[in-house]
Amino acid sequence: MLIIKKELYSIMFNKNIKLVLAALITIWSVYEFTQGHIMNGISILLLAGIFILFYFKNEFILLAFLQLRKQNFEGAKKWLTYIKNPSSALIQKQEGYYNYLHGIMLSQTNITQAEKFLKKAVKLGLAMDHDLAMAKLQLAGIAMTKRRKREATNLMAEAKKLDKHGMLKEQMQMMKKQMKKI
């Protein structure tokens, strides 16, 4: 039973399968409408909407963000491990967030690996400007740790441009103070 469950996780959550399921459920909904079962058709159409929602917002990434919000790094890592092949299971922005989350978690223990994941996340793109600013600020901190002052200042300037609401202002000021010591 456990083996079958793991097989379902690796097969079931491909991004294209979600679209196919949504299309099939929509066809079923249209059939229900033509038969005069309006409430069944509406309910089934809402079910198709869930698959479309999960195409654009991956359920495992959402659950990993929820765990990170609780400061539960192990729980977030557990949810991210369910994504076996990110390039086929996720759309580009989701893959960016997948790498972003790995980078944030690894920045606590292994900054070289964290830098790799964060650079890939920036390259793939993140939907929110403040997330991109946070990723660049993390990269600036890593560059500063590795004594690459020019790269750190460039990344800080990019992060400052992206931080339109001033959410990272305190962290940037702290990093500027630390950068003067290098």
C-alpha positions in Angstrom: 0.0 0.0 0.0 2.8 2.4 0.9 4.6 1.7 -2.4 1.4 2.4 -4.4 1.0 5.7 -2.5 4.6 6.8 -3.3 4.1 5.9 -7.0 0.9 8.0 -7.1 2.8 11.0 -5.7 5.5 10.8 -8.4 2.9 10.2 -11.2 -0.1 12.3 -10.1 1.5 15.7 -9.7 2.8 16.4 -13.1 1.7 19.8 -14.4 0.3 18.4 -17.6 -1.8 15.7 -15.9 -3.5 18.4 -13.9 -4.6 20.1 -17.1 -5.8 16.9 -18.6 -7.8 16.1 -15.5 -9.3 19.6 -15.5 -10.3 19.2 -19.2 -11.9 15.8 -18.6 -13.8 17.1 -15.5 -15.0 20.1 -17.5 -16.3 17.8 -20.2 -18.1 15.8 -17.6 -19.5 19.1 -16.2 -20.8 20.1 -19.7 -22.4 16.6 -20.0 -24.2 17.2 -16.6 -25.4 20.6 -17.9 -26.8 19.0 -21.0 -28.7 16.4 -19.0 -30.4 19.2 -17.0 -28.4 18.6 -13.7 -27.4 22.2 -13.2 -26.2 21.9 -9.6 -24.1 18.8 -10.5 -22.6 20.6 -13.4 -21.7 23.6 -11.2 -20.2 21.5 -8.5 -18.1 19.5 -11.0 -17.0 22.7 -12.6 -15.7 23.9 -9.3 -13.8 20.6 -8.9 -12.1 21.3 -12.3 -11.2 24.8 -11.0 -9.2 23.2 -8.1 -7.0 21.4 -10.6 -6.5 24.6 -12.6 -5.6 26.4 -9.4 -3.1 23.7 -8.5 -1.6 24.0 -12.0 -0.7 27.7 -11.3 -0.1 27.3 -7.5 1.7 24.0 -6.7 0.2 22.4 -3.6 3.5 21.2 -2.2 5.1 24.6 -2.5 2.2 26.2 -0.7 2.5 23.6 2.1 6.3 24.3 2.3 5.6 28.0 2.6 3.2 27.3 5.4 5.8 25.2 7.2 8.4 27.9 6.8 6.1 30.5 8.2 5.9 28.3 11.3 9.8 28.2 11.3 9.6 24.4 10.7 12.4 23.8 8.2 12.2 20.0 8.5 8.5 20.1 7.6 9.1 22.4 4.6 11.9 20.2 3.4 9.6 17.2 3.7 7.0 18.8 1.5 9.6 19.9 -1.1 10.9 16.3 -1.4 7.6 15.2 -2.8 8.5 17.1 -5.9 10.7 14.6 -7.7 11.5 16.3 -11.0 10.8 20.1 -10.6 11.4 20.9 -14.3 8.6 18.6 -15.4 6.2 18.9 -12.4 6.3 22.7 -12.1 5.9 25.7 -14.3 8.8 28.1 -14.6 7.8 30.5 -11.7 7.0 27.6 -9.4 10.4 26.1 -10.2 11.9 29.5 -9.2 10.1 29.3 -5.9 11.2 25.7 -5.4 14.8 26.8 -5.7 14.1 29.9 -3.6 12.8 27.8 -0.7 15.8 25.4 -1.0 18.1 28.4 -1.0 16.6 29.9 2.1 16.7 26.6 4.0 20.3 25.9 3.0 21.5 29.4 3.8 21.4 28.3 7.5 23.8 25.4 6.9 25.5 25.4 3.5 26.0 28.8 1.9 27.6 27.4 -1.3 24.6 25.2 -2.1 22.3 28.0 -1.0 24.0 30.4 -3.5 23.5 27.9 -6.3 19.8 27.5 -5.5 19.2 31.2 -5.1 21.0 32.1 -8.3 18.8 29.6 -10.2 15.7 31.0 -8.5 16.6 34.6 -9.7 17.3 33.2 -13.2 14.0 31.4 -13.4 12.1 34.4 -11.9 9.9 34.9 -9.0 6.3 36.3 -9.2 6.6 38.8 -6.4 9.1 41.7 -6.4 9.8 41.4 -2.6 10.6 37.7 -3.0 13.1 38.6 -5.7 14.5 41.3 -3.5 14.9 38.9 -0.6 16.6 36.4 -2.9 19.1 39.1 -4.1 19.6 40.3 -0.5 20.4 36.7 0.5 22.8 36.4 -2.4 24.4 39.7 -1.4 24.9 38.4 2.1 26.5 35.2 0.7 28.8 37.3 -1.5 29.8 39.5 1.4 30.6 36.3 3.4 32.8 35.2 0.6 34.6 38.6 0.5 33.1 39.6 -2.9 32.3 43.2 -2.0 31.5 44.5 -5.5 29.1 41.7 -6.3 27.4 42.3 -2.9 27.0 46.0 -3.5 25.5 45.4 -6.9 23.1 42.8 -5.5 22.1 45.1 -2.7 21.4 47.9 -5.2 19.2 45.6 -7.2 17.4 44.5 -4.1 16.8 48.1 -3.0 15.2 48.8 -6.4 12.9 45.8 -6.0 11.9 46.6 -2.4 9.3 49.2 -3.2 7.5 49.0 0.2 10.6 49.2 2.3 10.1 45.7 3.9 13.8 44.9 3.8 15.1 48.3 4.8 16.4 47.2 8.2 18.2 44.2 6.8 19.9 46.3 4.1 21.1 48.9 6.7 22.6 46.1 8.8 24.3 44.6 5.7 25.7 48.1 4.8 27.2 48.4 8.3 28.7 45.0 8.0 30.0 45.7 4.5 32.0 48.7 5.8 33.9 46.4 8.0 35.2 44.4 5.0 
